[in-house]
Amino acid sequence: MKPSRLLLTWLVILLVIGIVLGTLRALGIAMPANLPSISWGLLLALLALAILDAIRLKRLPSPRLQRQMPGSLALGRWGDVRLKVEHDFVQPLDIQLFDHVPNGLSFDNLPLSVELQPGLRSQVDYRLRPLKRGHFSFERCEIRLPSPLGLWSDKRLLSVTDATRVYPDFARLYGGQLLAVDNWISQLGVRQRPRRGLGLEFHQLREFREGDSLRQIDWKATARQRTPIAREYQDERDQQIVFMLDCGRRMRSQDDELSHFDHALNACLLLSYVALRQGDAVGLCTFAHDQPRYLAPVKGAGQLNVLLNHVYDLNSSQRSADYQAAATELLVRQKRRALVVVVTNLRDEDDEELLTAVKRLGKLHRVLVASLREDVLDRLRQTPVQTFSEALTYCGTVDFLNARAELHERLNAHGVPVLDTTAVELGAALVTRYLEWKKAGVF
């Protein structure tokens, strides 16, 4: 319980009066004899009122709070939280509310001022903006309750438990971006349609037509029907995509509000959405993490929700990437041929280890290495050089990029395609490469 501004103001006034009266007495200036008595009387009266007001404040019941918030939030996106206040006060009362927001969530419009009216329930709103993914628990809310005479304010902590999950910023894709992706796919013509005489998966039997190959004739069906019957095939729809996501320390780089790891998650989710729409199965495995995770490839729209719940609380670690161990783990789990997308940040010291790992994967799977590049490297390379320090920085940047390019060229020379892109552009680059390969039928 703290004194209010009103009580402090009255105390200051009485203190000033006392100082003035003492000064006048010290200077020998004549003044009414009853003024000191009046001053002491006012002080005692104020103290009595303050004690009485404090007792009444302690007897006041605490309001009842209810928090309404979304069960999930998107990383970096604002979400609304509503606080409902019920009370038993018989007089209007102005209180202040402050919700104890967990670390990792920023907020706006806190603390809140609420005017409570007798017999009515009040509600106020504030906003949350997640700064990291994961599970967040709300445990209490703080209120400041004024005393009936306004001389004190009492801080009370109310237990109001709630929880929410913060997912990767996939919510934006449900708007215009997903529509743009669908239009993009349609324009490229990569929808899986039956193609006469081509593909790997049997579709149906039909009458032989002009232009069909003799290899398409089903001789048993032809004998039964006594007319030429051809087999029709379509492109295989249940192809599989597995993301090998690096959770090591290199993915902790940050060019904007999001780390490379968060950008990588968003890109994987975007490609998963597109691939699932194409009829393919999507899975995920992580490495360079304290507890590596594996999600087997599955088809269907529901797999996207499974993937979101599988990675929403996944964070990068301080470990270094062990590509050999990750390749061994995936080869044990993934027996069927798949497109393996390795999302990482390559360095020249990864040369031998990475090359050996992707060669092992390439014996069974189609491998694509997506190597994230720091945006600052591009800016430094394009910055004009005017001083000796800037020249050293420029030369170091160019030397690093050249070493990185040599590693990419070596991987390409061994038949391992590399996607060199910035973290922000990773999603579009992955979808473009997938659609190109899907249309060409290279995996």
Residue pairs with C-beta under 8 A, 6 or more apart in sequence:
1 54
1 57
1 58
1 152
1 153
1 154
1 155
2 152
2 153
2 154
2 155
3 11
3 50
3 151
3 152
4 146
4 147
4 150
4 151
4 152
4 153
6 150
6 151
7 46
7 50
7 151
7 152
10 46
11 46
14 39
14 42
14 43
14 46
17 39
17 42
18 39
18 43
21 31
21 35
21 36
21 39
24 31
25 31
49 149
49 151
50 151
50 152
52 149
53 147
53 148
53 149
53 150
53 151
53 152
54 147
54 151
54 152
56 147
56 148
56 149
57 145
57 146
57 147
57 148
57 152
57 154
58 154
60 89
60 145
60 148
60 154
61 87
61 88
62 143
62 145
62 156
62 158
63 85
63 86
63 87
63 95
63 116
63 143
63 145
63 158
64 85
64 86
64 87
64 158
65 83
65 84
65 85
65 86
65 97
65 141
65 143
65 158
65 160
66 83
66 84
66 86
66 160
67 81
67 82
67 83
67 84
67 99
67 138
67 141
67 160
67 162
68 81
68 82
68 83
68 84
69 79
69 80
69 81
69 82
69 128
69 138
69 162
69 164
70 79
70 80
70 164
71 164
71 165
72 164
72 165
72 166
72 167
73 79
73 128
73 130
73 164
73 165
73 166
73 167
74 130
74 166
74 167
74 168
74 169
74 170
74 171
74 172
75 130
75 131
75 132
75 133
75 166
75 167
75 168
75 169
75 258
75 262
76 129
76 130
76 131
76 169
76 257
76 258
77 129
77 130
77 169
77 171
77 172
78 108
78 127
78 128
78 129
79 127
79 128
79 129
79 130
80 125
80 126
80 127
80 128
81 99
81 125
81 126
81 127
81 128
82 123
82 124
82 125
83 97
83 99
83 112
83 123
83 124
83 125
83 126
83 141
84 121
84 122
84 123
85 95
85 97
85 114
85 116
85 121
85 122
85 123
85 124
86 121
87 93
87 116
89 116
89 118
90 118
91 118
91 148
92 115
92 116
92 117
92 118
93 115
93 116
93 145
93 146
94 113
94 114
94 115
94 116
94 146
95 113
95 114
95 116
95 143
95 144
95 145
95 146
96 111
96 112
96 113
96 114
96 143
96 144
97 110
97 111
97 112
97 113
97 114
97 124
97 141
97 142
97 143
98 110
98 111
98 112
98 141
98 142
98 143
98 144
99 107
99 110
99 126
99 138
99 141
99 142
100 138
100 139
100 140
100 141
100 142
101 107
101 110
101 128
101 138
102 136
102 137
102 138
104 130
104 131
104 132
104 134
104 136
104 166
105 128
105 129
105 130
105 131
105 136
105 166
106 128
106 129
106 130
106 131
107 126
107 127
107 128
107 129
108 126
108 127
108 129
109 125
109 126
109 127
110 126
111 144
112 124
112 126
114 122
114 124
115 122
116 122
130 136
130 166
131 257
132 166
132 315
133 166
133 167
133 168
133 262
133 312
133 313
133 314
133 315
134 165
134 166
134 312
134 313
134 315
135 163
135 164
135 165
135 166
135 312
135 313
136 163
136 164
136 165
136 166
137 161
137 162
137 163
138 160
138 161
138 162
138 163
138 164
139 159
139 160
139 161
140 157
140 158
140 159
140 160
141 157
141 158
141 160
142 155
142 156
142 157
142 158
143 155
143 156
143 158
144 153
144 154
144 155
144 156
145 153
145 154
145 155
145 156
146 152
146 153
147 153
147 154
165 312
165 313
166 312
167 308
167 312
168 262
168 265
168 266
168 269
168 308
168 311
168 312
169 258
169 262
169 266
170 266
170 269
170 270
170 308
173 181
173 269
173 270
173 273
178 273
181 270
181 273
181 274
181 431
182 277
184 431
184 435
185 191
185 274
185 277
185 278
185 435
188 435
188 439
189 439
190 278
190 435
190 438
190 439
191 278
192 234
192 235
192 237
192 278
192 279
193 234
194 203
194 204
194 232
194 233
194 234
195 233
195 234
195 235
196 209
196 211
196 212
196 216
196 232
197 212
197 213
197 215
197 216
197 233
198 233
198 235
199 233
199 234
199 235
199 236
200 233
200 235
200 236
201 233
201 234
201 235
201 236
201 237
202 231
202 232
202 233
203 232
203 233
203 234
204 232
205 218
205 221
205 229
205 230
205 231
205 232
206 229
206 230
206 232
207 227
207 228
207 229
207 230
208 216
208 217
208 222
208 227
208 228
208 229
208 230
209 230
212 230
216 230
216 231
216 232
216 233
217 228
217 229
217 230
217 231
218 229
218 230
218 231
221 229
222 228
222 229
235 441
237 278
237 279
237 280
238 279
238 280
238 281
238 299
239 280
239 281
239 338
239 339
239 443
240 280
240 281
240 282
240 283
240 297
240 334
240 336
240 337
240 338
240 339
241 271
241 272
241 275
241 280
241 281
241 282
241 283
241 297
241 338
241 339
241 341
241 434
242 282
242 283
242 284
242 285
242 297
242 330
242 334
242 338
242 339
242 340
242 341
242 365
243 268
243 271
243 272
243 282
243 283
243 284
243 285
243 341
243 343
244 285
244 286
244 287
244 326
244 330
244 340
244 341
244 342
244 343
244 344
245 264
245 265
245 268
245 284
245 285
245 286
245 287
245 343
246 264
246 286
246 287
246 288
246 321
246 342
246 343
246 344
246 345
247 261
247 286
247 287
247 288
247 289
247 314
247 315
247 316
247 317
247 319
248 287
248 288
248 289
248 316
248 317
248 318
248 319
248 320
248 321
248 344
249 288
249 316
249 317
249 318
249 319
249 320
250 260
250 321
250 344
250 345
250 347
251 259
251 260
251 261
251 264
251 316
251 344
251 345
251 372
252 259
252 260
252 261
252 316
253 259
253 260
253 345
253 372
253 374
253 423
254 260
255 374
255 375
255 376
255 422
255 423
255 424
256 424
258 266
258 423
259 316
260 345
260 372
260 374
260 423
261 315
261 316
263 372
263 423
263 424
263 426
263 427
264 343
264 370
264 372
264 423
264 426
265 311
265 314
266 427
267 343
267 370
267 426
267 427
267 429
267 430
268 284
268 311
268 341
268 343
268 430
269 304
269 307
269 308
270 427
270 430
270 431
271 341
271 427
271 430
271 431
271 434
272 282
272 303
272 304
272 307
273 304
274 431
274 434
274 435
275 282
275 434
276 282
276 299
276 300
276 301
276 303
276 304
278 438
279 299
280 299
281 297
281 298
281 299
281 303
282 297
282 298
282 303
282 304
282 307
283 294
283 295
283 296
283 297
283 298
283 334
283 338
284 293
284 294
284 295
284 307
284 310
284 311
285 292
285 293
285 294
285 295
285 326
285 329
285 330
285 333
285 334
286 292
286 293
286 294
286 314
287 321
287 322
287 323
287 325
287 326
287 329
288 317
288 319
288 320
288 321
288 322
288 326
289 314
289 316
289 317
289 319
290 317
290 319
292 326
292 329
293 310
293 311
293 314
294 329
294 333
295 306
295 307
295 310
296 333
297 334
297 338
298 306
321 344
321 350
323 342
323 350
323 353
323 354
323 356
323 357
323 358
324 353
324 356
324 357
326 357
327 357
327 358
327 360
327 361
328 360
330 340
330 361
331 360
331 361
331 364
334 340
334 365
337 364
337 365
337 366
338 365
338 366
339 365
339 366
339 367
339 368
339 434
339 437
339 443
340 361
340 365
340 366
340 367
340 368
341 368
341 370
341 430
342 358
342 367
342 368
342 369
342 370
343 370
343 372
343 426
344 369
344 370
344 371
344 372
345 371
345 372
345 373
346 354
346 369
346 371
346 404
346 407
346 408
346 418
347 404
347 407
348 403
348 404
348 406
348 407
350 407
351 407
351 410
354 369
354 407
354 411
355 410
355 411
355 414
355 416
358 367
358 369
358 411
358 414
358 416
359 414
359 416
361 367
362 415
362 416
366 437
366 442
366 443
367 416
367 417
368 417
368 418
368 419
368 433
369 411
369 416
369 417
369 418
369 419
370 418
370 419
370 421
370 426
370 429
370 430
371 404
371 408
371 418
371 419
371 420
371 421
372 421
372 422
372 423
372 426
373 404
373 420
373 421
373 422
373 423
374 422
374 423
375 422
375 423
375 424
377 397
377 400
377 401
378 422
380 393
380 394
380 397
381 394
381 397
381 398
381 401
383 390
383 394
384 390
385 391
385 394
404 420
405 420
408 418
408 420
411 417
411 418
412 418
417 433
419 426
419 429
419 430
419 433
421 429
437 443
